[in-house]
Amino acid sequence: MEELYFRGFLLPRLPQLGKWAPLFNTVLFSVYHFWAPWAVLSKIIFGFPGFWFVWRKHDLRATIWMHPGSTLVGTVGGIIALSMGVI
């Protein structure tokens, strides 16, 4: 649902921002995850390329796959770190 709202609904409604629209959309998406303020910067850095791609190609499929994929990688990485005693 997040992808449909942020990239499918909101991003096309930001034409006044021109080339800054994907960055603005990325920041809004990152700040929307207010329950994880420590992750805002990483969401901006790692999310921007996918959001820019959607803006450029007008195709949501990339971020629809990217979002659960990045969540899976982060979760598996966290589980591995916990099991190895790193954190």
N, CA and C of each residue as an Amber inpcrd file, in Angstrom:
protein
   261
   0.8190000  -1.1900000   0.0000000   0.0000000   0.0000000   0.0000000
   0.8660000   1.2570000   0.0000000   1.9900000   1.1940000   0.7000000
   2.8730000   2.3640000   0.7350000   3.3490000   2.7300000  -0.6660000
   3.7070000   1.7260000  -1.4360000   4.1950000   1.9870000  -2.7910000
   3.1040000   2.6180000  -3.6450000   1.9060000   2.0890000  -3.5280000
   0.8040000   2.6390000  -4.3120000   0.5260000   4.0920000  -3.9360000
   0.6080000   4.4010000  -2.6410000   0.3540000   5.7800000  -2.2320000
   1.5090000   6.7080000  -2.5970000   2.7210000   6.3830000  -2.1340000
   3.8400000   7.3060000  -2.3100000   4.3020000   7.4250000  -3.7610000
   4.3930000   6.3060000  -4.4820000   4.8600000   6.3630000  -5.8620000
   3.7260000   6.3970000  -6.8720000   2.6130000   5.7430000  -6.5860000
   1.5230000   5.6940000  -7.5420000   0.5910000   6.8910000  -7.4790000
   0.3460000   7.4090000  -6.2710000  -0.5780000   8.5220000  -6.1130000
   0.1360000   9.8550000  -5.9190000   1.0420000   9.9190000  -4.9430000
   1.6490000  11.1910000  -4.5640000   2.6910000  11.6880000  -5.5700000
   3.5890000  10.8260000  -6.0080000   4.6770000  11.2550000  -6.8950000
   4.1820000  11.9190000  -8.1780000   3.1790000  11.3890000  -8.8590000
   2.7020000  12.0650000 -10.0710000   2.0430000  13.4230000  -9.7930000
   1.7030000  13.6920000  -8.5450000   1.0600000  14.9500000  -8.1910000
   2.0550000  15.9990000  -7.6940000   3.3280000  15.7870000  -7.9700000
   4.3660000  16.7410000  -7.5770000   5.1010000  17.3400000  -8.7880000
   4.4030000  17.6200000  -9.8830000   5.1180000  18.1120000 -11.0700000
   5.7520000  19.4820000 -10.8590000   5.2390000  20.2600000  -9.9230000
   5.7860000  21.5880000  -9.6700000   7.2040000  21.5220000  -9.1010000
   7.5970000  20.3760000  -8.5660000   8.9440000  20.2230000  -8.0180000
   9.9610000  19.8220000  -9.0810000   9.4700000  19.4680000 -10.2450000
  10.3650000  19.0970000 -11.3420000  11.2550000  17.9300000 -10.9870000
  12.5660000  18.1000000 -11.2360000  13.5060000  17.0020000 -10.9810000
  13.7120000  16.7250000  -9.4940000  13.2290000  17.5850000  -8.6200000
  13.3500000  17.3890000  -7.1740000  12.2320000  16.5120000  -6.6110000
  11.2310000  16.2010000  -7.4160000  10.0900000  15.4120000  -6.9490000
  10.4910000  14.0580000  -6.3690000  11.3810000  13.2850000  -7.0210000
  11.7490000  11.9860000  -6.4240000  12.4410000  12.1250000  -5.0680000
  13.2880000  13.1420000  -4.9180000  13.9710000  13.3320000  -3.6400000
  12.9720000  13.7280000  -2.5550000  12.0790000  14.6380000  -2.8690000
  11.0490000  15.0490000  -1.9100000  10.1900000  13.8520000  -1.5110000
   9.7980000  13.0480000  -2.4840000   8.9930000  11.8640000  -2.2290000
   9.7470000  10.8660000  -1.3610000  11.0440000  10.7020000  -1.6080000
  11.8700000   9.7940000  -0.8070000  11.9510000  10.2570000   0.6420000
  12.1380000  11.5580000   0.8450000  12.2130000  12.1010000   2.2090000
  10.8710000  11.9180000   2.9200000   9.7680000  12.2080000   2.2280000
   8.4520000  11.9990000   2.8420000   8.2430000  10.5420000   3.2420000
   8.6180000   9.6320000   2.3450000   8.4800000   8.2050000   2.6280000
   9.3230000   7.8130000   3.8400000  10.5330000   8.3240000   3.9180000
  11.4330000   7.9830000   5.0260000  10.9200000   8.5220000   6.3570000
  10.4600000   9.7460000   6.3590000   9.9590000  10.3560000   7.5860000
   8.6300000   9.7190000   8.0030000   7.8780000   9.2050000   7.0390000
   6.6190000   8.5150000   7.3310000   6.8580000   7.3300000   8.2690000
   8.0290000   6.7380000   8.2070000   8.3780000   5.6300000   9.0990000
   8.9000000   6.2010000  10.4230000   8.0650000   7.0150000  11.0620000
   8.4570000   7.7430000  12.2690000   8.7800000   6.8350000  13.4450000
   8.3190000   5.5900000  13.4250000   8.5960000   4.6630000  14.5310000
  10.0320000   4.1500000  14.4830000  10.7460000   4.4460000  13.3950000
  12.1490000   4.0290000  13.2690000  12.9920000   5.2220000  12.8300000
  13.1240000   6.2430000  13.6930000  13.8550000   7.4500000  13.2750000
  15.3220000   7.1830000  12.9520000  15.9010000   6.1130000  13.4950000
  17.2860000   5.7740000  13.2150000  17.4820000   5.2950000  11.7770000
  16.4110000   4.9440000  11.1060000  16.5110000   4.4060000   9.7500000
  16.1930000   5.4270000   8.6580000  15.8600000   6.6560000   9.0360000
  15.4540000   7.6580000   8.0440000  16.5620000   7.9030000   7.0240000
  17.7780000   8.1260000   7.4800000  18.8710000   8.4180000   6.5560000
  19.1520000   7.2500000   5.6140000  19.1580000   6.0360000   6.1290000
  19.4120000   4.8850000   5.2560000  18.2670000   4.6720000   4.2680000
  17.0340000   4.9600000   4.6770000  15.9060000   4.8490000   3.7440000
  16.0300000   5.8770000   2.6210000  16.5130000   7.0640000   2.9430000
  16.7140000   8.0820000   1.9170000  17.8140000   7.6480000   0.9540000
  18.9370000   7.2150000   1.4840000  20.0890000   6.8490000   0.6460000
  19.7870000   5.6390000  -0.2330000  19.2360000   4.5930000   0.3560000
  19.0230000   3.3570000  -0.4010000  17.6970000   3.3430000  -1.1740000
  16.7400000   4.1650000  -0.7730000  15.4600000   4.2010000  -1.4620000
  15.4350000   5.1100000  -2.6660000  16.2470000   6.1640000  -2.6450000
  16.2040000   7.1540000  -3.7240000  16.4020000   6.5700000  -5.1210000
  17.3670000   5.6840000  -5.3450000  17.5230000   5.1670000  -6.7250000
  16.2680000   4.4850000  -7.2600000  15.5970000   3.7130000  -6.4400000
  14.3700000   3.0560000  -6.8840000  13.2460000   4.0500000  -7.1200000
  13.1420000   5.0490000  -6.2650000  12.0810000   6.0440000  -6.4100000
  12.3370000   6.9160000  -7.6350000  13.6090000   7.2190000  -7.8770000
  13.9590000   7.9890000  -9.0770000  13.6130000   7.1910000 -10.3280000
  13.8880000   5.8790000 -10.2970000  13.5730000   5.0180000 -11.4420000
  12.0740000   5.0370000 -11.7380000  11.2540000   4.9470000 -10.7050000
   9.7990000   4.9880000 -10.8740000   9.3840000   6.3250000 -11.4840000
   9.9430000   7.4130000 -10.9940000   9.6190000   8.7430000 -11.5040000
  10.0210000   8.8770000 -12.9700000  11.1790000   8.3540000 -13.2970000
  11.7000000   8.4700000 -14.6690000  10.9280000   7.5870000 -15.6560000
  10.6310000   6.3540000 -15.2630000  10.0030000   5.3840000 -16.1690000
   8.4860000   5.2940000 -16.0220000   7.9170000   5.9190000 -14.9860000
   6.4800000   5.8350000 -14.7240000   6.0230000   4.3790000 -14.5990000
   6.7890000   3.6110000 -13.8060000   6.5060000   2.1810000 -13.6400000
   6.7220000   1.7920000 -12.1770000   5.6570000   1.3940000 -11.5120000
   5.7030000   1.0680000 -10.0820000   6.3180000  -0.2840000  -9.7580000
   6.4080000  -1.1480000 -10.7290000   6.8200000  -2.5230000 -10.4380000
   8.1830000  -2.6090000  -9.7580000   9.0940000  -1.7320000 -10.0880000
  10.4350000  -1.7820000  -9.4900000  10.3730000  -1.6340000  -7.9720000
   9.6630000  -0.6140000  -7.4840000   9.6300000  -0.4220000  -6.0330000
   8.6830000  -1.3950000  -5.3440000   7.7130000  -1.9120000  -6.0700000
   6.8430000  -2.9240000  -5.4620000   7.6720000  -4.1650000  -5.1110000
   8.6480000  -4.4940000  -5.9220000   9.5480000  -5.6270000  -5.6190000
  10.6880000  -5.2030000  -4.7020000  11.1580000  -3.9680000  -4.8490000
  12.2950000  -3.4970000  -4.0610000  11.9430000  -3.3890000  -2.5740000
  10.7540000  -2.9220000  -2.2610000  10.3650000  -2.6970000  -0.8680000
  10.3920000  -3.9780000  -0.0390000   9.6700000  -5.0290000  -0.4180000
   9.7520000  -6.2510000   0.3970000  11.1270000  -6.9080000   0.3230000
  11.8120000  -6.7490000  -0.7940000  13.1530000  -7.3260000  -0.9140000
  14.1390000  -6.6980000   0.0540000  14.1080000  -5.3590000   0.1500000
  15.0220000  -4.6880000   1.0800000  14.6430000  -4.9750000   2.5270000
  13.3640000  -5.0990000   2.7980000  12.9200000  -5.4600000   4.1520000
  13.3950000  -6.8590000   4.5120000  13.3070000  -7.7830000   3.5750000
  13.7760000  -9.1500000   3.8070000  15.2760000  -9.1810000   4.0790000
  16.0420000  -8.4520000   3.2750000  17.5010000  -8.4140000   3.4770000
  17.8410000  -7.8320000   4.8510000  17.1670000  -6.7460000   5.2300000
  17.4120000  -6.1460000   6.5450000  17.0400000  -7.0640000   7.6910000
  15.9400000  -7.7590000   7.5580000  15.5010000  -8.6770000   8.6050000
  16.4480000  -9.8600000   8.7470000  16.8160000 -10.4520000   7.6290000
  17.7520000 -11.5860000   7.6650000  19.1070000 -11.1320000   8.2260000
  19.5610000  -9.9550000   7.7990000  20.8310000  -9.4310000   8.3310000
  20.7650000  -9.2100000   9.8400000  19.6320000  -8.6840000  10.3170000
  19.4580000  -8.4740000  11.7550000  19.4170000  -9.7750000  12.5290000
  18.7430000 -10.7730000  11.9890000  18.6740000 -12.0770000  12.6480000
  20.0540000 -12.7270000  12.7200000  20.8120000 -12.6240000  11.6410000
  22.1670000 -13.1740000  11.6260000  23.0440000 -12.4580000  12.6310000
  22.9380000 -11.1110000  12.6800000  23.7380000 -10.3460000  13.6280000
  23.3820000 -10.7090000  15.0710000  22.1040000 -10.8780000  15.3390000
  21.6790000 -11.2630000  16.6920000  22.1710000 -12.6630000  17.0460000
  22.0660000 -13.5890000  16.1060000  22.4660000 -14.9610000  16.3990000
  23.9840000 -15.0960000  16.5710000  24.7370000 -14.2050000  15.9390000
  26.2130000 -14.2400000  16.0790000  26.6980000 -13.3970000  17.2400000
  25.7750000 -12.7070000  17.9240000  26.1410000 -11.8870000  19.0720000
  26.7570000 -10.5650000  18.7040000  26.5830000 -10.1110000  17.4720000
  27.1530000  -8.8350000  17.0430000  26.4020000  -7.6840000  17.6890000
  25.0860000  -7.8350000  17.8200000  24.2880000  -6.7880000  18.4840000
  23.4500000  -7.3970000  19.5820000
